[in-house]
């Protein structure tokens, strides 16, 4: 993901935030999407702090 983020930044001059979540045996679709959403929010918050 870091290589993808850097390539987009170099080529387009824009930023890219990525979040990932893995599927566990106890997950349903909603819990998986919720964890992925939290990962994306952490990315956004980290970017906002680094400005």
C-alpha positions, 0 to 999 in steps of 0.5 A: 500500500505504501508503494501505491500511495507513493506512486500516486503522489509522484505521478498525480501530485495528490494524496491517497489514504488506504484502509484495510481489514482482514476477514475473521471467522467471526465477521459478517459483512457489516463488521468487516466494513466497519473495521475497514471504515475505522482504518480509513478514518485513522488514515485521515486523522493521521494526514490531518495531524501531519499538515 
